[in-house]
């Protein structure tokens, strides 16, 4: 395999990514309905911050499992 060769993961059985995408978009539309442009920007900024926090928490849990950072 060369550096430029892409290895695609196996699809998840029964998972429909297009259906999932449509559901997520519909949920966002419902949650932001009636918001101003500024409120929508703040909605996405907060979602980004929550995502960062969740990723950090997950990394901490994984590090604790393998004993990293327990000094």
Secondary structure, DSSP 4 states (H G I P E B T S, - for coil): --TT---PPPPPTT--HHHHHHHHHHHHHHHHTT--HHHHHHHHHHHHHHHHHHHHHHHHHHHHHHTTT--
